[in-house]
Amino acid sequence: MRLLPVLALGAFALPLAAFAADPHSYAQPDQVRVTHLDLDLKIDFPHRRLDGLATLKLDWKNPEAKSLVLDTRDLKIARVEAVDAAGKATALKYALAPRDKELGSKLTIATPQHPAQVRIAYATSPDASGLQWLTPEQTADKKQPFMFSQSESIHARSWVPLQDSPAVRFTYRAHVTAPKDTRVVMSAINDAKHPLDGSFDFDQPHPIPSYLLAIGAGDIAVKETGPRSAVYAEPSVVGKAAHEFEDTEKLIATTESLYGPYAWGRYDILVLPPSFPFGGMENPNMTFATPTVLVGDKSLVSLVSHELAHSWSGNLVTSAAWRDIWLNEGFTTYVQGRITEAVYGKALADEEALLSARALQKGIGEMPANAQKLAPEPRGIGADDALSAVAYDKGSWFLRTLEQRFGRANFDAYLKGYFHHFAFQSIDTEQMLDYLKPNLIDKYPGKMSWDEVKAWVYGAGIPKDAPLPDSPRFDAIDRQRADFLAGKLDAAKLDAKGWNTQEWMYFLDRLPDAPKLADIKALDAAWHLTGTPNAEIGMRWYVHAIAAGDKDVWPAAREHMTRIGRIYLTTPVYRAFAATPDGLAYAEAAYAKAKGGYHPMTQGAIEGIFAKAKKGKH
């Protein structure tokens, strides 16, 4: 891929792409910028539709601008109006462009008079990429339908017409009507005691980017977990979730002690049905979470540490474009480790850091060179594709390297200052580096050269001197695994009774890609891994067992991948099946029955696996 030329600007070379508009948005915020959104939504479960009225408050930047350009995807526009200070509405002309597969349809509204507000009446499609509609049968309690959003990366445009770019931040208010006995929640302050009367009002006074706009509705109960935190979930799930997340207040207080006050008021968690495509989504005030972390022993609550950490890195200081998403995810993964260490101990934090680092080392060489960079050339990379292990794991590895070189106290002071300096702003990599150089690199000379910084950020791969934490327990597991694979240690003799989730993950991650069938059979006989309720262990187990040719695990693997909609835990099993003709046919049959229960993003990922497998045959 052709690399962009660069311009020398003081401390570093700035890619020309940094000057360009967001390549994943039609919006023109240099001409006019949305500063506030008023939403009026009606939830229509029978038709799988939101009927909406979106009023956008506008800040005109260019006196010569003739139009307002918004992002949409599969929205049915009923009318567009200018609204004056007295509330009088005047019809505006508009044009909806043909649909682009990734970006959706550009909505161009003629606005020669520069109205202060524009109002759009619209309806969503039943197939909106940012919404999932579940029948009662697809929920845990099977009593009421359920609906939830997933706006990241560029899916907010499928349920609200707006400037769908992380560079644009806006406040919002919303009024939502729903069937009675249905609870509605949004990425704003939620009232746990709100009557289920079909009418809900929300206010988000802090400016947020569009990908953090979120809504959920269904049979949702609430349990408090602290003075400023609660768990929301279906009634049969909420008790288990509240127990798993009972340390939430401790996690908030720990993060505040490191990086300054929590700026958002409340921190609540909505545990969604199993079809939720991600582990968690850091929607302000209301994290959306997968039920796959509810394993009963708090071993996977680092997900809460991660989503909570986004309240500082991502929600407070936001990447201005998807090319810069490591500023969200790399910083957050680093902060997650610090929270985990403070609350659950250094050993667990080190194990999680090692797990991600080893996985990155194994897979990064298979990526195109541009995709291996923290700040890649943006052209040719889809918005969803930017959310890769590089952003999370190479980004956090870089920050751990800075901490090691400069000392924890100095690095903490820098990071706390960074969050304060850029609070409620969207920035790019170059702005981050402009702050890093005087406030850390130059402040403590001789610790790390600027060339080393640029190698981490703009270079492919992982620097050879990247530090890794020590883990004596992982070292012991390495020795046992090696002895087992060499036939020197029986499966039943593995010292695995006390292994936590992360240690089982590590043992399985470093098995051969296609283990011997006899080894797989021995492990299953000794440790009963087939049918495990722990989805992290299950995903790894089924991938290896399928690759080894163990057809006895196929039914349990099918149950795993059709019960869980989390992309990370589902697609590897589909990919393992798709490696052989018989497995591909089996997986396609399973998918045909399960498709309706998957989120559109999960559907797209699975169908992509099938298409690639079939293309490989030819």
C-alpha positions as a printed NumPy array, in Angstrom:
array([[  0.   ,   0.   ,   0.   ],
       [  1.25 ,   3.446,  -0.899],
       [  2.322,   5.471,   2.118],
       [  1.343,   9.101,   2.376],
       [  4.069,  11.727,   2.175],
       [  4.757,  13.556,   5.421],
       [  5.338,  17.135,   6.434],
       [  8.015,  17.953,   9.019],
       [  6.301,  19.779,  11.861],
       [  8.631,  20.312,  14.762],
       [  8.693,  17.29 ,  17.005],
       [  7.512,  14.674,  14.532],
       [  6.522,  14.019,  10.959],
       [  2.78 ,  14.543,  10.535],
       [  1.032,  12.37 ,   7.932],
       [ -0.955,  14.429,   5.447],
       [ -3.968,  12.246,   6.263],
       [ -4.219,  14.056,   9.587],
       [ -5.337,  17.196,   7.733],
       [ -8.066,  15.416,   5.804],
       [-11.714,  15.06 ,   6.754],
       [-12.774,  11.886,   8.521],
       [-12.768,   9.309,   5.679],
       [-15.565,   7.375,   7.396],
       [-18.035,  10.267,   7.528],
       [-19.748,  12.476,   4.974],
       [-20.049,  15.267,   7.557],
       [-18.302,  18.608,   7.057],
       [-17.739,  19.922,  10.594],
       [-15.378,  22.575,   9.257],
       [-18.456,  24.129,   7.588],
       [-21.056,  23.581,  10.298],
       [-20.922,  21.584,  13.508],
       [-23.694,  19.908,  15.497],
       [-23.454,  20.952,  19.155],
       [-26.655,  19.507,  20.645],
       [-29.207,  16.829,  19.761],
       [-32.818,  16.66 ,  20.899],
       [-34.315,  13.235,  20.232],
       [-37.919,  12.13 ,  20.344],
       [-38.157,   8.364,  19.777],
       [-40.996,   5.868,  19.715],
       [-40.015,   2.214,  20.079],
       [-42.105,   0.008,  17.78 ],
       [-41.33 ,  -3.617,  18.666],
       [-43.823,  -5.258,  16.236],
       [-42.253,  -3.46 ,  13.254],
       [-38.667,  -3.501,  14.649],
       [-38.476,   0.245,  14.137],
       [-37.712,   3.524,  15.845],
       [-39.855,   6.457,  14.747],
       [-37.722,   9.491,  15.369],
       [-37.61 ,  13.24 ,  15.452],
       [-34.048,  14.573,  15.655],
       [-33.474,  18.278,  16.226],
       [-29.87 ,  19.373,  15.688],
       [-28.487,  22.608,  17.118],
       [-25.898,  24.006,  14.711],
       [-22.76 ,  26.111,  14.969],
       [-22.011,  27.569,  11.528],
       [-18.269,  27.802,  10.909],
       [-18.214,  28.988,   7.285],
       [-20.374,  32.009,   6.402],
       [-20.37 ,  30.849,   2.764],
       [-21.676,  27.322,   3.525],
       [-24.828,  26.414,   1.606],
       [-25.748,  23.045,   3.099],
       [-25.706,  20.763,   6.111],
       [-24.335,  17.279,   5.326],
       [-25.243,  14.39 ,   7.624],
       [-24.551,  10.669,   7.807],
       [-27.404,   8.182,   7.504],
       [-27.752,   4.482,   6.796],
       [-31.058,   2.931,   5.719],
       [-33.151,   5.701,   7.285],
       [-36.518,   6.613,   5.793],
       [-36.648,  10.419,   5.83 ],
       [-40.165,  11.86 ,   6.153],
       [-39.383,  15.582,   6.261],
       [-36.655,  18.119,   7.084],
       [-37.328,  21.528,   8.619],
       [-35.519,  24.607,   9.823],
       [-36.606,  25.675,  13.323],
       [-36.276,  29.298,  14.394],
       [-35.902,  30.714,  17.923],
       [-39.69 ,  30.897,  18.337],
       [-40.099,  27.259,  17.356],
       [-41.536,  27.989,  13.925],
       [-40.717,  25.276,  11.368],
       [-39.977,  25.857,   7.693],
       [-39.562,  23.003,   5.205],
       [-36.075,  22.512,   3.748],
       [-35.053,  20.808,   0.542],
       [-32.852,  17.756,   0.913],
       [-31.279,  14.96 ,  -1.107],
       [-30.478,  11.435,   0.043],
       [-27.606,   9.956,  -1.973],
       [-27.397,   6.314,  -3.101],
       [-26.252,   3.925,  -0.389],
       [-22.542,   3.201,  -0.015],
       [-21.912,  -0.283,   1.434],
       [-19.815,   1.017,   4.339],
       [-20.693,   4.685,   4.749],
       [-24.437,   4.565,   4.118],
       [-26.207,   7.469,   2.413],
       [-25.127,  11.094,   2.488],
       [-27.995,  13.385,   3.48 ],
       [-27.502,  16.88 ,   2.032],
       [-29.853,  19.558,   3.356],
       [-30.035,  22.928,   1.611],
       [-29.517,  25.575,   4.321],
       [-28.615,  28.879,   2.646],
       [-30.108,  30.853,   5.579],
       [-27.974,  29.077,   8.197],
       [-30.764,  28.05 ,  10.592],
       [-29.847,  27.66 ,  14.25 ],
       [-31.643,  24.302,  14.317],
       [-32.669,  21.65 ,  11.81 ],
       [-35.315,  19.019,  12.576],
       [-35.568,  15.674,  10.764],
       [-38.506,  13.267,  10.972],
       [-37.478,   9.729,  10.096],
       [-37.873,   6.009,  10.753],
       [-35.225,   3.312,  11.063],
       [-35.027,   0.118,   9.037],
       [-35.825,  -3.253,  10.671],
       [-32.315,  -4.202,   9.557],
       [-30.54 ,  -1.148,  11.007],
       [-26.893,  -2.104,  11.504],
       [-26.722,  -0.335,  14.865],
       [-29.821,  -1.933,  16.417],
       [-30.777,  -5.458,  17.337],
       [-34.362,  -6.497,  17.923],
       [-34.913,  -9.702,  19.89 ],
       [-38.119, -11.666,  20.228],
       [-39.109, -12.801,  23.729],
       [-37.817, -16.291,  22.868],
       [-34.334, -14.851,  22.224],
       [-34.044, -13.318,  25.715],
       [-33.085, -14.955,  29.006],
       [-36.548, -14.721,  30.565],
       [-38.542, -15.133,  27.329],
       [-41.288, -12.743,  28.443],
       [-40.8  ,  -9.493,  26.526],
       [-38.999,  -8.376,  23.362],
       [-35.671,  -6.601,  23.774],
       [-33.886,  -3.945,  21.728],
       [-30.402,  -2.491,  22.09 ],
       [-28.013,  -0.333,  20.098],
       [-24.357,  -0.729,  19.198],
       [-23.219,   2.534,  17.623],
       [-19.46 ,   1.963,  17.474],
       [-17.854,   2.372,  15.029],
       [-20.116,   4.111,  12.496],
       [-23.52 ,   2.598,  13.24 ],
       [-25.177,   5.52 ,  15.053],
       [-26.119,   6.796,  11.59 ],
       [-28.414,   3.793,  11.198],
       [-30.736,   5.042,  13.968],
       [-30.136,   8.829,  14.086],
       [-29.243,  11.234,  11.251],
       [-26.149,  13.074,  12.498],
       [-22.488,  13.898,  11.991],
       [-21.26 ,  10.379,  12.692],
       [-17.604,  11.113,  13.378],
       [-15.7  ,  10.869,  16.683],
       [-14.353,  14.352,  15.959],
       [-17.813,  15.85 ,  16.564],
       [-19.038,  16.018,  20.167],
       [-22.522,  17.085,  21.227],
       [-24.794,  17.106,  24.263],
       [-28.21 ,  15.508,  24.014],
       [-31.656,  15.201,  25.522],
       [-34.102,  12.469,  24.625],
       [-37.732,  11.582,  25.184],
       [-38.547,   7.939,  24.49 ],
       [-41.927,   6.236,  24.463],
       [-42.183,   2.476,  24.8  ],
       [-44.773,  -0.158,  25.733],
       [-45.719,  -0.099,  29.401],
       [-43.76 ,  -2.501,  31.645],
       [-40.718,  -1.923,  29.393],
       [-37.687,  -0.154,  30.867],
       [-35.7  ,   2.149,  28.588],
       [-32.071,   3.102,  29.306],
       [-29.666,   5.387,  27.47 ],
       [-26.064,   6.627,  27.632],
       [-27.089,   9.305,  30.134],
       [-28.081,   9.433,  33.8  ],
       [-30.651,   6.667,  34.394],
       [-33.167,   6.575,  37.239],
       [-33.325,   3.106,  38.797],
       [-36.685,   3.976,  40.381],
       [-38.314,   5.294,  37.197],
       [-41.877,   3.958,  36.836],
       [-42.402,   1.647,  33.867],
       [-45.11 ,   3.9  ,  32.466],
       [-43.956,   3.998,  28.842],
       [-42.428,   7.484,  28.979],
       [-38.739,   8.172,  29.648],
       [-36.625,  11.344,  29.572],
       [-32.837,  11.505,  29.44 ],
       [-30.226,  14.266,  29.635],
       [-26.546,  13.971,  28.723],
       [-25.016,  17.352,  29.663],
       [-21.468,  16.383,  28.652],
       [-20.462,  16.544,  24.979],
       [-19.999,  13.036,  23.56 ],
       [-19.196,  11.654,  20.092],
       [-21.923,   9.864,  18.158],
       [-20.535,   6.358,  18.677],
       [-21.338,   6.748,  22.402],
       [-25.015,   7.386,  21.723],
       [-26.832,   4.317,  23.07 ],
       [-30.285,   2.963,  23.884],
       [-31.68 ,  -0.27 ,  25.295],
       [-35.217,  -1.404,  26.11 ],
       [-36.818,  -4.549,  27.48 ],
       [-37.713,  -6.47 ,  30.604],
       [-34.962,  -4.932,  32.719],
       [-34.612,  -5.108,  36.506],
       [-32.171,  -3.075,  38.636],
       [-29.941,  -3.795,  41.632],
       [-27.776,  -1.166,  43.296],
       [-24.084,  -2.024,  43.696],
       [-22.984,   1.221,  45.334],
       [-23.885,   4.861,  45.992],
       [-23.327,   5.751,  42.325],
       [-23.574,   2.389,  40.56 ],
       [-26.187,  -0.224,  39.72 ],
       [-26.596,  -3.283,  37.536],
       [-29.454,  -3.484,  35.035],
       [-30.373,  -6.868,  33.53 ],
       [-33.244,  -9.225,  32.894],
       [-34.84 , -10.299,  36.204],
       [-33.346, -13.811,  36.161],
       [-29.854, -12.41 ,  35.528],
       [-29.714,  -9.274,  37.664],
       [-28.873, -10.995,  40.974],
       [-25.977, -12.953,  39.505],
       [-24.725,  -9.844,  37.721],
       [-24.909,  -7.712,  40.867],
       [-22.821, -10.288,  42.73 ],
       [-20.242, -10.465,  39.933],
       [-19.98 ,  -6.679,  39.759],
       [-20.212,  -5.908,  43.479],
       [-16.726,  -4.333,  43.421],
       [-17.786,  -1.593,  40.995],
       [-17.624,   1.234,  43.546],
       [-14.168,   0.065,  44.627],
       [-13.065,   0.121,  40.982],
       [-14.361,   3.679,  40.516],
       [-12.629,   4.937,  43.661],
       [ -9.377,   3.222,  42.658],
       [ -9.361,   4.864,  39.23 ],
       [-10.131,   8.256,  40.763],
       [ -7.157,   7.884,  43.077],
       [ -4.932,   7.359,  40.056],
       [ -6.269,   9.726,  37.419],
       [ -8.645,  12.227,  38.979],
       [-12.378,  12.527,  39.654],
       [-14.963,  10.468,  37.772],
       [-16.644,  13.116,  35.632],
       [-19.934,  11.435,  34.679],
       [-21.918,  11.21 ,  37.937],
       [-23.194,   7.616,  37.87 ],
       [-21.633,   4.451,  36.464],
       [-24.238,   1.778,  35.743],
       [-23.944,  -1.505,  33.83 ],
       [-26.556,  -3.048,  31.541],
       [-26.038,  -6.794,  31.065],
       [-27.495,  -7.581,  27.653],
       [-28.784, -10.845,  26.191],
       [-26.088, -13.211,  24.833],
       [-26.362, -11.829,  21.276],
       [-24.473,  -8.639,  22.192],
       [-21.546,  -8.637,  19.72 ],
       [-18.861,  -7.171,  22.001],
       [-17.531,  -7.887,  25.475],
       [-18.547,  -4.44 ,  26.613],
       [-19.328,  -1.013,  25.233],
       [-18.321,   2.038,  27.231],
       [-21.462,   4.106,  26.687],
       [-21.29 ,   7.064,  29.121],
       [-23.08 ,   6.44 ,  32.42 ],
       [-24.297,   3.037,  31.199],
       [-21.788,   0.389,  30.111],
       [-23.376,  -2.302,  27.938],
       [-21.902,  -5.701,  28.859],
       [-21.967,  -9.285,  27.655],
       [-23.348, -11.987,  29.972],
       [-20.353, -14.18 ,  29.05 ],
       [-18.365, -12.565,  31.889],
       [-20.817, -13.868,  34.507],
       [-18.847, -16.954,  35.485],
       [-19.392, -16.674,  39.249],
       [-15.816, -16.12 ,  40.407],
       [-15.14 , -12.536,  39.259],
       [-12.307, -13.858,  37.065],
       [-13.516, -11.861,  34.063],
       [-14.487,  -8.607,  35.77 ],
       [-11.506,  -6.941,  34.114],
       [-14.135,  -6.156,  31.49 ],
       [-15.668,  -3.729,  33.991],
       [-12.222,  -2.294,  34.709],
       [-11.785,  -1.781,  30.962],
       [-15.158,  -0.135,  30.309],
       [-14.855,   1.987,  33.445],
       [-11.371,   3.099,  32.351],
       [-12.981,   4.427,  29.169],
       [-14.634,   7.062,  31.35 ],
       [-11.202,   8.724,  31.276],
       [ -9.59 ,   7.394,  28.07 ],
       [-12.112,   7.379,  25.25 ],
       [-15.138,   9.106,  26.7  ],
       [-13.312,  12.007,  28.375],
       [-10.421,  12.167,  25.882],
       [-11.548,  10.762,  22.541],
       [ -9.757,   9.788,  19.347],
       [-10.749,  12.225,  16.599],
       [-10.824,   9.545,  13.883],
       [-10.86 ,   5.761,  13.719],
       [ -7.262,   5.832,  12.532],
       [ -6.414,   7.107,  16.036],
       [ -8.529,   4.6  ,  17.957],
       [ -5.479,   3.39 ,  19.89 ],
       [ -5.797,   6.622,  21.893],
       [ -9.042,   5.144,  23.219],
       [ -8.277,   1.448,  23.413],
       [ -4.537,   1.376,  24.1  ],
       [ -4.791,   3.922,  26.911],
       [ -7.858,   2.165,  28.302],
       [ -6.206,  -1.272,  28.282],
       [ -3.25 ,   0.214,  30.154],
       [ -5.524,   1.846,  32.756],
       [ -7.506,  -1.408,  33.022],
       [ -4.305,  -3.172,  34.041],
       [ -3.592,  -0.584,  36.705],
       [ -7.118,  -0.942,  38.132],
       [ -6.88 ,  -4.729,  38.12 ],
       [ -3.504,  -4.593,  39.856],
       [ -4.748,  -2.227,  42.546],
       [ -7.935,  -4.181,  43.304],
       [ -7.122,  -7.805,  42.468],
       [ -3.326,  -7.942,  42.647],
       [ -0.257,  -7.617,  40.435],
       [ -0.15 , -11.318,  39.544],
       [ -3.538, -11.188,  37.792],
       [ -2.713,  -7.91 ,  36.027],
       [  0.58 ,  -9.366,  34.777],
       [ -1.144, -12.532,  33.57 ],
       [ -3.674, -10.519,  31.57 ],
       [ -0.925,  -8.333,  30.081],
       [  1.059, -11.419,  29.09 ],
       [ -1.971, -13.119,  27.541],
       [ -2.636, -10.165,  25.253],
       [  1.048,  -9.62 ,  24.435],
       [  1.641, -13.266,  23.504],
       [ -1.475, -13.315,  21.329],
       [ -0.332, -10.133,  19.583],
       [  3.147, -11.53 ,  19.006],
       [  1.598, -14.605,  17.414],
       [ -0.785, -12.773,  15.1  ],
       [  0.712,  -9.402,  14.191],
       [  3.017, -10.795,  11.51 ],
       [  0.002, -12.012,   9.531],
       [ -1.387,  -8.47 ,   9.271],
       [ -0.591,  -6.043,   6.445],
       [  2.247,  -3.727,   7.468],
       [ -0.043,  -0.691,   7.65 ],
       [ -2.412,  -2.483,  10.026],
       [  0.504,  -3.197,  12.39 ],
       [  0.952,   0.52 ,  13.156],
       [ -0.664,   2.369,  16.035],
       [ -1.309,   5.314,  13.713],
       [ -1.794,   3.751,  10.269],
       [ -2.527,   5.408,   6.988],
       [ -6.337,   5.674,   7.23 ],
       [ -7.203,   4.996,   3.618],
       [ -8.151,   1.407,   2.954],
       [ -8.961,   0.617,   6.595],
       [-12.635,   0.334,   7.495],
       [-13.862,   1.986,  10.678],
       [-14.722,  -1.35 ,  12.299],
       [-11.395,  -2.827,  11.143],
       [ -9.5  ,  -0.184,  13.119],
       [-10.636,  -1.909,  16.332],
       [ -7.901,  -4.53 ,  16.179],
       [ -5.524,  -6.096,  18.692],
       [ -2.936,  -3.524,  17.598],
       [ -4.983,  -0.637,  18.995],
       [ -5.623,  -2.444,  22.282],
       [ -2.531,  -4.505,  22.931],
       [  0.285,  -2.74 ,  21.113],
       [ -1.089,   0.567,  22.405],
       [ -1.107,  -0.578,  26.037],
       [  2.299,  -2.236,  25.586],
       [  3.702,   1.114,  24.441],
       [  2.305,   2.807,  27.552],
       [  3.691,   0.091,  29.82 ],
       [  7.057,   0.722,  28.153],
       [  6.776,   4.435,  28.939],
       [  5.916,   3.599,  32.54 ],
       [  8.948,   1.33 ,  32.832],
       [ 11.341,   3.852,  31.287],
       [ 10.143,   6.934,  33.181],
       [  9.003,   5.338,  36.431],
       [  5.444,   4.868,  37.605],
       [  5.233,   8.102,  39.605],
       [  6.384,  10.257,  36.693],
       [  4.205,   8.433,  34.196],
       [  1.132,   8.658,  36.444],
       [  1.614,  12.412,  36.774],
       [  1.901,  12.722,  32.989],
       [ -1.22 ,  10.612,  32.367],
       [ -3.314,  12.43 ,  34.945],
       [ -2.272,  15.723,  33.35 ],
       [ -3.088,  14.368,  29.874],
       [ -6.649,  13.468,  30.89 ],
       [ -7.144,  16.864,  32.497],
       [ -5.611,  18.815,  29.602],
       [ -7.737,  17.175,  26.882],
       [-10.935,  16.598,  28.893],
       [-14.093,  16.487,  26.719],
       [-12.035,  16.912,  23.543],
       [-11.439,  14.724,  20.496],
       [ -7.772,  14.607,  19.497],
       [ -5.546,  12.82 ,  17.018],
       [ -2.273,  10.976,  17.484],
       [ -0.228,  14.028,  16.609],
       [ -1.885,  16.14 ,  19.315],
       [ -1.183,  13.383,  21.823],
       [  2.477,  13.331,  20.759],
       [  2.692,  17.117,  20.946],
       [  1.666,  16.839,  24.602],
       [  3.849,  13.79 ,  25.31 ],
       [  7.111,  15.345,  24.146],
       [  7.394,  18.329,  26.53 ],
       [  5.502,  16.726,  29.413],
       [  7.344,  13.42 ,  29.583],
       [ 10.05 ,  12.787,  26.972],
       [ 11.859,  16.145,  27.25 ],
       [ 11.032,  16.602,  30.947],
       [ 13.103,  13.543,  31.862],
       [ 15.907,  13.417,  29.272],
       [ 17.839,  10.271,  28.526],
       [ 14.992,   7.878,  29.347],
       [ 13.616,   7.345,  25.827],
       [ 14.517,   8.85 ,  22.489],
       [ 11.979,  10.439,  20.151],
       [ 12.971,   7.958,  17.459],
       [ 11.899,   5.152,  19.788],
       [  8.537,   6.852,  20.302],
       [  8.021,   7.182,  16.547],
       [  8.98 ,   3.54 ,  16.029],
       [  6.224,   2.48 ,  18.412],
       [  3.596,   4.776,  16.907],
       [  4.378,   4.826,  13.19 ],
       [  6.371,   1.606,  12.798],
       [  5.056,  -1.838,  11.893],
       [  5.416,  -4.739,  14.312],
       [  6.579,  -4.637,  17.921],
       [  9.964,  -3.158,  18.905],
       [ 12.425,  -5.886,  19.846],
       [ 13.141,  -4.409,  23.27 ],
       [  9.448,  -4.23 ,  24.273],
       [  9.313,  -5.259,  27.951],
       [  7.123,  -8.103,  29.193],
       [  6.045,  -8.737,  32.788],
       [  7.147, -11.869,  34.602],
       [  4.635, -14.516,  35.656],
       [  6.015, -17.468,  37.634],
       [  2.682, -19.278,  37.329],
       [  2.707, -18.899,  33.54 ],
       [  6.314, -20.134,  33.488],
       [  5.23 , -23.232,  35.401],
       [  2.341, -23.762,  32.975],
       [  4.775, -23.506,  30.049],
       [  6.868, -26.294,  31.557],
       [  3.866, -28.513,  32.21 ],
       [  2.47 , -27.955,  28.723],
       [  5.81 , -28.856,  27.168],
       [  6.065, -32.034,  29.238],
       [  2.492, -33.013,  28.395],
       [  3.015, -32.504,  24.662],
       [  6.276, -34.472,  24.811],
       [  4.506, -37.4  ,  26.481],
       [  6.365, -36.931,  29.768],
       [  3.32 , -35.878,  31.807],
       [ -0.169, -37.392,  31.791],
       [ -3.063, -34.99 ,  31.337],
       [ -4.481, -36.01 ,  34.696],
       [ -1.194, -35.085,  36.371],
       [ -1.325, -31.445,  35.252],
       [ -1.363, -29.208,  38.325],
       [ -4.505, -27.496,  37.036],
       [ -6.999, -27.787,  39.895],
       [ -6.149, -24.287,  41.092],
       [ -5.823, -22.637,  37.688],
       [ -7.899, -19.515,  37.223],
       [ -9.562, -18.558,  33.946],
       [ -6.518, -16.667,  32.701],
       [ -4.218, -19.633,  33.381],
       [ -6.445, -22.035,  31.452],
       [ -6.586, -19.481,  28.641],
       [ -2.778, -19.34 ,  28.61 ],
       [ -2.41 , -23.129,  28.62 ],
       [ -4.806, -23.505,  25.689],
       [ -3.553, -20.483,  23.73 ],
       [ -0.08 , -21.988,  23.442],
       [ -1.092, -25.477,  22.37 ],
       [ -0.156, -26.319,  18.771],
       [ -2.64 , -24.932,  16.231],
       [ -3.57 , -28.528,  15.316],
       [ -2.894, -30.697,  18.385],
       [ -2.766, -34.486,  18.31 ],
       [ -6.189, -36.044,  18.654],
       [ -4.904, -38.289,  21.438],
       [ -3.769, -35.258,  23.439],
       [ -7.166, -33.593,  23.072],
       [ -8.965, -36.767,  24.174],
       [ -6.693, -37.08 ,  27.211],
       [ -7.227, -33.472,  28.259],
       [-11.001, -33.799,  27.963],
       [-11.084, -37.055,  29.899],
       [ -9.073, -35.504,  32.723],
       [-10.543, -32.008,  32.887],
       [-13.995, -32.198,  31.217],
       [-13.49 , -29.123,  29.067],
       [-16.245, -29.972,  26.582],
       [-19.405, -28.255,  27.781],
       [-17.609, -25.771,  30.035],
       [-19.84 , -22.828,  31.019],
       [-16.791, -20.528,  30.841],
       [-16.965, -19.041,  27.34 ],
       [-13.34 , -17.847,  27.303],
       [-12.09 , -21.368,  28.008],
       [-14.722, -22.925,  25.762],
       [-13.8  , -20.893,  22.699],
       [-10.146, -21.883,  22.964],
       [-10.957, -25.516,  23.694],
       [-13.33 , -26.   ,  20.775],
       [-10.979, -24.34 ,  18.295],
       [ -8.181, -26.749,  19.223],
       [-10.417, -29.818,  19.482],
       [-11.97 , -29.176,  16.058],
       [ -8.525, -28.651,  14.541],
       [ -7.401, -31.957,  16.066],
       [-10.28 , -33.75 ,  14.349],
       [-12.351, -34.544,  17.439],
       [-15.897, -34.771,  16.063],
       [-17.225, -35.708,  19.495],
       [-16.979, -32.036,  20.498],
       [-18.967, -30.756,  17.525],
       [-22.397, -30.658,  19.222],
       [-21.019, -28.784,  22.26 ],
       [-19.072, -26.429,  19.993],
       [-22.25 , -25.765,  18.043],
       [-24.135, -25.008,  21.254],
       [-21.358, -22.59 ,  22.285],
       [-21.253, -20.658,  19.028],
       [-25.018, -20.445,  18.548],
       [-25.747, -19.468,  22.164],
       [-23.159, -16.654,  22.251],
       [-23.253, -13.674,  19.919],
       [-20.028, -12.044,  21.09 ],
       [-17.907, -11.87 ,  17.932],
       [-14.622, -12.565,  19.7  ],
       [-15.943, -15.755,  21.296],
       [-18.028, -17.039,  18.371],
       [-16.174, -16.443,  15.117],
       [-13.012, -18.433,  16.02 ],
       [-15.171, -21.562,  16.389],
       [-16.874, -20.906,  13.053],
       [-13.434, -20.366,  11.519],
       [-12.199, -23.696,  12.913],
       [-15.18 , -25.511,  11.397],
       [-14.749, -23.718,   8.067],
       [-11.233, -25.154,   7.643],
       [-12.633, -28.484,   6.33 ],
       [-15.495, -29.227,   3.897],
       [-17.445, -31.299,   6.462],
       [-16.924, -28.678,   9.143],
       [-17.995, -25.871,   6.818],
       [-21.217, -27.661,   5.93 ],
       [-21.905, -28.323,   9.617],
       [-21.255, -24.678,  10.544],
       [-23.423, -23.346,   7.711],
       [-26.316, -25.549,   8.84 ],
       [-25.887, -24.331,  12.426],
       [-25.748, -20.705,  11.303],
       [-28.876, -21.024,   9.153],
       [-30.853, -21.906,  12.294],
       [-29.135, -19.424,  14.609],
       [-28.831, -16.4  ,  12.28 ],
       [-31.912, -14.586,  13.56 ],
       [-30.474, -14.455,  17.07 ],
       [-27.198, -12.843,  16.027],
       [-26.488,  -9.12 ,  15.88 ],
       [-26.028,  -7.743,  12.318],
       [-22.306,  -7.205,  13.033],
       [-21.929, -10.842,  14.103],
       [-23.848, -12.006,  11.054],
       [-21.488, -10.07 ,   8.798],
       [-18.412, -11.515,  10.489],
       [-19.639, -15.121,  10.203],
       [-20.747, -14.748,   6.606],
       [-17.329, -13.299,   5.808],
       [-15.708, -16.458,   7.223],
       [-17.888, -18.646,   4.998],
       [-17.157, -16.538,   1.916],
       [-13.406, -16.682,   2.53 ],
       [-13.51 , -20.448,   3.057],
       [-15.396, -21.   ,  -0.185],
       [-13.13 , -18.654,  -2.092],
       [-10.144, -20.613,  -0.818],
       [-11.531, -23.777,  -2.371],
       [-11.406, -22.204,  -5.799]])
